[in-house]
Amino acid sequence: METKPLSGALGRLHAQVCGVLVGKEEVVRRTLVSLLARGHLLIEDVPGIGKTLLGLALARSIDAKFRRIQFTNDLLPADILGLHLYDQKTGRFDFRPGPVFANVLLADEINRSTPKTQSALLEAMNERQVSLEGSTFPLPDPFFVIATENPVEHAGTFPLPEAQLDRFLMRVQIGYPDAAGELEVLRGGEIAARLEALKPVMSLEEVKELQLKAAAVHADDAVLGYAVAIARATREDPRIRLGLSPRGTQALASAAKATALLEGRDFVIPDDVKRVAGPAAAHRIMLDGSPFGLARVAESERLVESVLSKVPAPG
């Protein structure tokens, strides 16, 4: 599908992040779609291609509080959420917030932690709050999780359960840069210096306003019916053991609305749904005899493309 240059504040944000993550314009677009739709992003790819760089560049560009958690098999839920500590001076337990209390949270190699620790993020991602020992603590707004996992190394990893995968609005792969892009990276000098030079091009308040605008984008019944038809087709396909959930259908619609806003429209067209179907739906389906790693990613995306080719789009 044809990609139009972005304009206005979103165009400046896209351009600045692309200036650091060179040659990955579509990946940055999908990141912005996830942010605008108040979703979360899963990056499944090999090490050293810019996953952490993407999170840092985005956080600096929107003047956001950024925290990074390196997930390991001995990481505990309290290491993410925080805990209550006894204060001898006051004689009471005070809550010490964990790194989850950020605007942009990078959950690095999330599949290296145990299922118990992974599940500690479920409430935070879905309800944007943390509940501990009978108390509830709201998370900063906006709250955006970028989680990464290495699909090549399987020793010492714990696959993300379907309930966790369903909390991510989109899954993307960054991929290796082409030769021109890699040369541009080398010409750009030290990455740390390039990040340090970044200045905010948008405030958190502007981000929240854009999220409200994305939610208000009009999608008529024909387009919503198209999203439902895609979801039902995944459930009826004999090659797919577990099709798109109702939450997945909602994610498809939300991502399409955010895509329309990026394109400068206040209404959704079928092409918006098609454009986000792969990254918004492929990680939510379960295949029979599913392969592993990058092969699984490729196979699920091919199946979604196959489903799209069979579902007629509204005129």
C-alpha positions in Angstrom: 0.0 0.0 0.0 1.1 3.5 -0.7 2.7 5.3 2.2 2.2 9.1 2.5 4.6 11.3 4.4 3.2 12.3 7.8 2.6 16.0 8.5 2.3 18.2 11.6 3.4 17.2 15.0 3.2 13.5 14.2 5.3 14.1 11.1 8.0 15.7 13.2 7.9 12.9 15.8 8.1 10.2 13.1 11.0 12.0 11.4 13.0 12.4 14.6 12.7 8.8 15.6 13.5 7.6 12.1 16.6 9.8 12.2 17.9 7.5 14.9 16.4 4.2 13.8 17.6 4.6 10.2 15.7 3.0 7.3 12.8 1.6 9.5 10.0 4.1 8.7 7.2 1.5 8.7 8.4 0.1 12.1 8.3 3.6 13.5 4.8 4.1 12.0 3.5 1.0 13.7 5.1 2.1 17.0 3.2 5.4 16.7 0.0 3.5 15.9 0.4 1.5 19.1 1.0 4.6 21.1 -2.0 6.5 19.6 -4.3 3.6 20.1 -3.2 3.3 23.8 -1.9 -0.1 23.1 1.4 -1.8 23.7 4.1 -3.1 21.3 5.9 -6.5 21.1 9.2 -6.6 19.1 10.2 -10.1 18.3 13.6 -10.1 16.6 17.3 -10.9 16.8 19.7 -8.9 19.1 21.5 -5.7 18.0 19.0 -4.2 15.6 17.7 -1.2 17.6 14.9 -2.4 19.9 16.2 -0.5 22.9 17.1 2.4 20.6 13.5 2.7 19.4 12.2 3.0 23.0 14.8 5.5 24.1 14.3 7.7 20.9 10.5 7.7 21.3 10.7 8.6 25.0 13.1 11.5 24.5 11.0 12.8 21.6 7.8 13.0 23.7 9.5 14.2 26.9 8.5 10.9 28.7 9.8 9.2 31.7 11.6 6.1 30.4 12.5 3.0 32.4 14.1 -0.3 31.2 13.7 -3.7 32.9 16.1 -6.5 31.9 14.0 -9.6 32.4 15.9 -12.6 33.8 14.7 -15.9 35.2 15.3 -14.7 38.8 13.3 -11.5 38.4 10.4 -11.1 40.8 7.1 -9.3 40.5 8.2 -6.9 43.2 11.2 -5.9 41.0 8.7 -4.6 38.4 5.8 -3.3 40.5 7.4 -2.2 43.7 6.9 -3.1 47.3 6.0 -1.8 50.8 8.9 -1.1 53.1 8.7 -0.5 56.8 9.8 3.0 57.8 11.1 3.0 61.4 10.7 6.7 61.8 7.0 6.8 61.0 6.2 3.2 62.1 4.3 2.4 58.9 4.8 0.6 55.6 5.4 3.0 52.7 5.0 2.0 49.1 8.2 2.2 47.0 7.1 2.2 43.3 8.9 -0.1 40.9 10.2 0.7 37.3 6.7 0.0 35.9 5.8 3.6 37.0 7.0 5.2 33.8 5.5 6.6 30.6 7.5 4.4 28.3 8.6 1.0 29.8 11.0 -1.2 27.9 10.5 -4.8 29.0 13.7 -6.3 27.5 13.7 -10.0 26.7 10.4 -10.5 28.5 10.4 -14.2 27.7 13.4 -14.8 29.9 11.3 -14.4 33.1 9.0 -16.9 34.6 5.3 -16.9 33.9 4.6 -15.6 37.4 6.8 -12.5 36.7 5.4 -12.1 33.2 1.9 -12.1 34.6 2.8 -9.2 36.9 2.5 -6.9 33.9 -1.0 -8.1 32.9 -3.0 -5.7 35.2 -0.6 -2.8 34.4 -0.9 -3.3 30.7 -4.7 -3.8 30.7 -6.0 -1.5 33.4 -3.0 0.9 33.8 -2.8 0.4 37.5 -1.0 -1.7 40.1 -2.7 -3.5 42.9 -0.6 -4.5 45.9 -1.7 -5.6 49.4 -5.2 -4.1 49.1 -4.1 -0.8 47.6 -4.4 0.4 44.0 -1.9 2.7 42.4 -2.6 4.4 39.1 0.2 4.4 36.5 1.4 7.5 34.7 -0.6 8.6 31.7 0.3 7.9 29.0 1.6 4.4 29.8 3.3 2.5 26.9 5.0 -0.8 27.1 7.6 -1.9 24.5 8.5 -5.5 25.1 11.2 -7.4 23.3 12.0 -11.1 22.9 14.7 -13.0 21.1 13.1 -15.6 18.8 16.4 -17.4 18.1 17.6 -18.4 21.6 15.2 -20.8 23.4 17.5 -22.0 26.3 16.3 -20.5 29.5 13.2 -18.8 28.0 9.5 -19.1 28.8 7.1 -18.6 25.9 4.6 -15.8 26.4 1.2 -17.3 27.2 -1.7 -16.4 24.9 -3.2 -14.1 27.6 0.0 -12.1 27.7 0.3 -11.9 23.9 -3.3 -10.7 23.7 -2.3 -7.6 25.7 0.0 -6.4 23.0 -1.8 -4.3 20.3 0.8 -5.1 17.7 3.8 -7.3 17.1 6.6 -6.1 14.8 10.0 -7.1 13.5 12.6 -4.5 12.9 14.9 -6.6 10.7 18.4 -5.9 9.5 18.9 -2.5 7.7 19.7 -2.5 4.0 23.3 -1.6 2.9 22.5 2.1 2.5 20.8 2.2 5.9 23.7 0.5 7.6 26.1 2.9 6.0 24.0 5.8 7.2 24.1 4.3 10.8 28.0 4.3 10.6 28.1 7.8 9.3 25.9 9.0 12.1 28.5 8.4 14.8 28.0 7.1 18.3 24.4 6.2 19.1 24.7 7.6 22.6 25.6 11.0 21.2 22.7 10.9 18.7 20.3 10.1 21.5 21.7 12.8 23.7 21.1 15.3 20.9 17.3 14.5 20.7 15.0 17.2 22.0 11.2 16.7 22.6 9.1 17.5 19.6 5.8 16.8 21.4 4.7 17.0 25.0 2.9 14.2 27.0 -0.2 16.4 27.0 -0.2 16.5 23.2 0.2 12.7 23.1 -2.9 12.3 25.3 -4.8 14.7 23.1 -3.9 12.7 20.0 -4.9 9.5 21.7 -8.4 11.0 22.3 -8.5 12.1 18.7 -7.6 8.5 17.6 -10.4 7.1 19.7 -12.9 9.5 18.2 -12.0 8.7 14.5 -15.2 7.5 12.8 -15.5 3.9 11.6 -18.8 3.1 10.0 -20.6 -0.2 10.3 -19.3 -1.5 6.9 -15.7 -1.1 8.1 -16.3 -2.5 11.5 -18.1 -5.4 9.9 -15.0 -6.0 7.8 -12.9 -6.3 10.9 -15.4 -8.7 12.4 -15.4 -10.8 9.2 -11.6 -11.0 9.3 -11.7 -12.2 13.0 -14.4 -14.8 12.2 -12.4 -16.1 9.2 -9.4 -16.8 11.5 -11.7 -18.8 13.8 -13.1 -20.9 11.0 -9.8 -21.5 9.2 -8.8 -25.2 9.6 -5.1 -24.3 9.7 -5.6 -22.1 12.8 -6.3 -23.8 16.2 -7.1 -20.6 18.0 -8.5 -17.6 16.1 -8.7 -13.9 16.9 -10.3 -13.1 20.2 -12.9 -10.4 20.7 -10.1 -8.3 22.3 -8.2 -8.9 19.1 -11.0 -7.6 17.0 -11.1 -4.5 19.2 -7.4 -4.1 18.7 -7.8 -4.3 15.0 -10.4 -1.5 15.0 -8.3 0.7 17.4 -5.2 0.2 15.3 -7.1 1.1 12.1 -8.4 4.3 13.7 -4.9 5.3 14.8 -3.7 4.6 11.3 -6.4 6.8 9.8 -5.3 9.6 12.2 -1.7 9.2 11.1 -2.8 9.6 7.5 -4.6 12.8 8.4 -8.2 11.5 8.2 -11.0 11.5 10.7 -12.6 8.3 9.3 -11.4 4.7 8.7 -11.2 3.1 5.3 -10.8 -0.7 4.6 -7.2 -0.2 3.6 -6.5 1.0 7.2 -7.8 -2.4 8.5 -5.7 -4.3 5.9 -2.6 -2.4 6.8 -2.7 -3.3 10.5 -4.2 -6.8 10.2 -0.8 -8.5 10.1 0.9 -6.8 13.0 -2.3 -6.6 15.1 -3.6 -10.2 14.5 -0.8 -12.6 13.7 0.6 -12.9 17.2 -2.9 -13.6 18.6 -3.6 -16.7 16.5 -2.4 -20.2 17.4 -1.4 -22.6 14.6 -1.6 -26.4 14.4 2.0 -27.8 14.6 3.3 -24.3 15.2 7.1 -23.9 14.3 9.4 -21.9 16.6 11.1 -18.5 16.5 11.2 -16.4 13.4 9.6 -19.3 11.4 6.5 -19.0 13.6 6.3 -15.3 13.1 6.5 -15.7 9.3 4.0 -18.5 9.2 1.4 -16.7 11.2 1.8 -13.5 9.2 1.4 -15.6 5.9 -1.8 -17.1 7.3 -3.3 -13.7 8.1 -2.4 -12.5 4.6 -4.2 -15.6 3.3 -7.3 -14.9 5.3 -7.3 -11.2 4.1 -7.2 -12.4 0.5 -10.4 -14.4 1.1 -12.5 -11.8 3.0 -14.0 -9.3 0.6 -13.5 -5.6 1.6 -16.5 -3.3 1.6 -16.6 -0.9 -1.4 
